[in-house]
């Protein structure tokens, strides 16, 4: 039996259920394509399926903190990982990202609370252009403060 099978199965299940397949994410020198390929300065960074799923969870949060429990639920769908498994995954993912772009820290640990991507994240449309931002809604008209004579 393939020793990586449980992790591969979990991440494939995650990718099929959760990840929008028409979105590419760009953060710093990295580009995570919709087919799961991670590029750093146009060079391929090889990730295991578990590392890819972990990175997708963080990147989709676009800089917001993601709790350890949420990461565990979304990446390891079949069973809860041990703290050692989670730490090992973060460690190897950080090492691979650091080797690909040495001066760019990507994953920040929020001690006791989870993780987040420390770079600005852009979602790109299938053609590689940023998604258009929604137009800002105008400020609602403010009512004048009631004066003492009208009350």
C-alpha positions in Angstrom: 0.0 0.0 0.0 1.2 3.5 -0.8 2.5 5.1 2.4 1.3 8.6 1.3 -2.2 7.3 0.5 -4.2 8.7 3.5 -2.7 12.2 3.1 -3.2 12.1 -0.7 -6.7 10.9 -0.4 -7.5 13.6 2.2 -6.1 16.4 0.1 -7.7 15.2 -3.1 -11.0 15.1 -1.3 -10.3 18.6 0.1 -9.4 19.9 -3.4 -12.5 18.4 -5.0 -14.9 19.6 -2.4 -13.6 23.0 -1.3 -11.3 24.6 -3.8 -12.7 26.7 -6.6 -10.9 25.3 -9.7 -11.1 28.5 -11.7 -9.0 30.6 -9.3 -5.3 31.2 -9.2 -3.7 32.9 -6.2 -0.7 35.2 -6.2 1.2 36.1 -3.1 4.6 37.7 -3.2 6.8 35.8 -5.7 4.5 32.8 -5.5 1.6 31.8 -7.8 -0.7 28.8 -6.8 -2.4 27.7 -9.9 -5.9 26.2 -10.1 -4.4 22.8 -11.0 -2.4 22.7 -7.7 0.9 23.7 -9.2 2.9 26.2 -7.1 5.3 28.5 -8.9 7.9 30.7 -7.3 9.4 33.2 -9.8 8.2 30.9 -12.6 9.9 27.8 -11.1 8.0 24.8 -9.9 7.9 24.2 -6.1 7.1 20.5 -5.5 4.6 20.0 -2.6 3.0 16.9 -1.2 -0.8 16.8 -1.5 -1.0 17.6 2.3 1.3 20.6 2.0 -0.7 21.8 -1.0 -4.0 21.5 0.9 -2.5 23.3 3.9 -1.2 26.1 1.8 -4.6 26.4 -0.1 -6.4 26.8 3.3 -4.1 29.6 4.4 -4.0 31.4 1.0 -7.8 31.3 0.7 -8.1 33.1 4.0 -6.2 36.0 2.4 -4.1 36.9 5.4 -6.7 36.2 8.1 -5.8 33.9 10.9 -6.9 30.2 10.4 -7.2 28.2 13.6 -5.4 24.9 14.0 -8.7 23.1 14.3 -9.9 24.5 11.0 -6.7 23.6 9.3 -6.9 20.1 10.7 -10.5 19.6 9.7 -10.0 20.9 6.1 -6.6 19.2 5.4 -6.9 15.9 7.3 -10.5 15.1 6.6 -10.3 11.4 7.6 -8.8 11.8 11.1 -7.4 14.5 13.4 -3.6 14.9 13.0 -1.3 14.9 16.0 0.4 18.1 17.0 3.6 16.5 15.7 2.1 15.9 12.3 0.8 19.4 12.0 4.1 20.9 13.1 6.0 18.7 10.7 3.8 19.8 7.8 4.3 23.5 8.6 8.0 23.0 9.0 8.5 21.3 5.7 6.2 23.6 3.9 8.1 26.6 5.3 11.4 25.1 4.3 10.3 24.5 0.7 8.9 28.0 0.4 12.1 29.5 1.9 14.2 27.5 -0.5 12.2 28.8 -3.4 12.2 32.5 -2.3 14.8 32.9 0.5 14.0 36.5 1.6 10.2 36.0 1.7 8.6 34.6 4.9 5.2 33.3 3.9 3.6 31.5 6.9 3.2 33.2 10.2 2.4 31.3 13.4 -0.2 33.0 15.6 1.0 31.2 18.8 -1.8 29.2 20.4 -4.3 30.3 17.8 -3.3 29.2 14.3 -1.5 30.4 11.2 -1.8 33.0 8.5 -0.2 34.0 5.2 2.0 37.0 5.9 1.9 38.3 2.3 -0.9 40.1 0.4 -2.9 37.6 -1.6 -4.5 38.4 -4.9 -7.1 36.1 -6.5 -6.6 36.0 -10.3 -9.2 35.2 -12.9 -8.6 32.3 -15.2 -6.8 34.6 -17.7 -4.3 35.6 -15.0 -5.8 39.1 -14.4 -7.0 40.1 -11.0 -10.7 39.7 -10.3 -12.4 43.1 -10.5 -13.1 44.6 -7.1 -16.7 45.4 -6.3 -17.5 49.0 -6.5 -17.7 50.7 -3.2 -21.2 51.5 -2.1 -21.9 55.2 -1.5 -22.1 56.4 2.1 -25.7 56.6 3.3 -27.1 60.1 3.6 -26.8 61.3 7.2 -29.8 62.8 8.8 -29.2 66.1 10.4 -29.0 66.0 14.2 -32.3 67.0 15.7 -32.3 70.5 17.2 -34.0 71.2 20.5 -36.8 73.2 18.9 -38.1 70.4 16.8 -38.2 67.9 19.6 
